[in-house]
């Protein structure tokens, strides 16, 4: 399981021109699900995203400018977007191999569980629509992007 997380000033995901999920300051997380991923790995990844310290400390004057705060501490939003292309094997040739990605039916169920789990752990959670052609708009803050794997 992989998550490409980006610290954003705001982010919005649209389907057919309609906004279906939006956040202000927070984390935009693109989620890739692989064959061996399960509920436990999903929960570990959500917990890691929620507690990963990628926001500047603005409270302690001795730590100003250090990445010392997590999403929960700054009260930011979390926008989860499924993206099977994160699981692509790009080692051979000039075309991605999506064999490592979880099957769409299983991935849809696990992604729905991920949204529910994230919402049970944190109050500001939005999401894209699994399998839809989405347009994602964001202002990356920093820019700061990290690839998390569990």
C-alpha positions in Angstrom: 0.0 0.0 0.0 1.3 3.4 -1.0 0.3 6.9 -0.3 1.7 9.9 -2.1 0.9 12.7 0.4 1.1 16.4 -0.4 0.9 19.3 2.1 -1.7 21.6 0.4 -3.1 25.1 1.0 -6.3 23.7 -0.5 -7.5 20.8 -2.7 -10.6 19.9 -4.6 -11.7 16.9 -6.6 -14.4 17.0 -9.2 -16.3 14.4 -11.2 -18.2 15.6 -14.3 -17.5 19.2 -13.3 -19.1 18.8 -9.8 -17.0 19.1 -6.7 -17.3 15.9 -4.6 -14.6 16.5 -2.1 -12.6 19.6 -0.9 -10.4 20.7 1.9 -8.6 23.8 2.9 -5.1 23.5 4.5 -4.2 19.9 5.0 -3.1 16.7 3.2 -4.0 15.5 -0.3 -3.3 11.8 -0.2 -3.2 9.7 -3.4 -3.7 6.0 -2.4 -2.4 3.0 -4.3 -3.6 -0.5 -3.2 -1.7 -3.7 -4.0 -2.5 -7.4 -4.0 -1.2 -8.0 -0.4 -2.9 -5.0 1.2 -5.5 -5.6 3.9 -7.5 -3.9 6.6 -4.6 -3.8 9.0 -2.2 -2.3 6.5 -4.8 0.2 5.6 -5.3 1.3 9.2 -1.5 1.6 9.7 -1.3 3.9 6.6 -4.2 6.1 7.8 -2.7 6.4 11.2 0.7 7.3 9.7 -0.9 9.9 7.5 -2.8 11.5 10.4 0.3 11.7 12.6 3.1 12.3 10.0 4.8 15.6 10.9 4.9 17.8 7.8 3.5 21.1 9.1 5.7 23.9 10.5 5.8 24.4 14.2 4.3 27.9 14.8 3.8 27.5 18.6 7.3 26.9 20.0 9.6 29.9 19.2 12.6 27.6 19.4 11.2 25.3 16.7 9.8 27.9 14.2 10.0 26.6 10.6 10.6 23.0 11.6 8.4 20.2 10.4 7.1 19.4 13.8 3.3 19.3 13.6 0.9 16.7 12.2 -2.5 17.1 10.5 -4.4 16.7 13.7 -2.3 19.3 15.5 -2.9 22.0 12.8 -6.6 21.0 12.3 -6.2 20.6 8.6 -8.3 18.5 6.2 -7.5 15.1 4.7 -8.5 14.4 1.1 -8.2 10.8 0.0 -8.1 10.0 -3.7 -7.7 6.4 -5.1 -4.9 6.1 -7.7 -4.1 2.6 -8.8 -1.2 4.0 -11.0 0.9 4.4 -7.9 1.2 0.6 -7.9 2.5 0.4 -11.4 5.8 -1.5 -12.1 7.8 0.9 -14.3 11.1 -1.0 -14.3 10.8 -2.5 -17.7 10.0 -1.0 -21.1 8.1 2.2 -21.8 4.7 1.2 -20.7 3.5 0.8 -17.0 2.6 -2.6 -15.8 -0.4 -2.5 -13.5 -0.1 -6.1 -12.4 0.9 -5.2 -8.8 -2.4 -3.2 -8.3 -5.3 -4.8 -6.4 -8.3 -5.9 -8.5 -10.8 -3.1 -8.9 -13.6 -4.8 -6.9 -11.3 -5.6 -3.9 -9.7 -2.2 -4.1 -13.1 -0.4 -4.1 -14.1 -2.2 -0.9 -10.8 -1.5 0.9 -10.8 2.1 -0.2 -14.4 2.5 1.2 -13.2 1.0 4.4 -10.2 3.4 4.4 -12.6 6.4 4.1 -14.7 5.1 7.0 -11.7 4.4 9.2 -10.2 7.8 8.5 -13.5 9.4 9.4 -13.7 7.4 12.6 -10.3 8.7 13.6 -10.5 12.3 12.4 -13.3 14.7 11.7 -12.1 16.6 8.6 -12.0 13.9 5.9 -13.1 14.1 2.2 -12.6 11.8 -0.7 -12.7 11.3 -4.4 -14.9 8.7 -6.2 -13.3 5.3 -6.7 -12.9 4.5 -10.4 -14.2 7.8 -11.6 -12.4 10.1 -14.0 -11.5 12.8 -11.5 -10.0 16.2 -11.9 -7.9 17.1 -8.9 -7.0 20.7 -8.2 -4.5 21.6 -5.5 -2.0 24.2 -4.3 0.9 22.2 -3.0 2.3 24.1 0.0 6.1 24.1 0.1 6.0 22.1 -2.1 6.1 19.1 0.2 5.4 15.6 -1.1 6.2 12.3 0.5 5.7 8.7 -0.6 4.6 6.5 2.4 4.5 2.8 2.2 3.3 0.2 4.6 
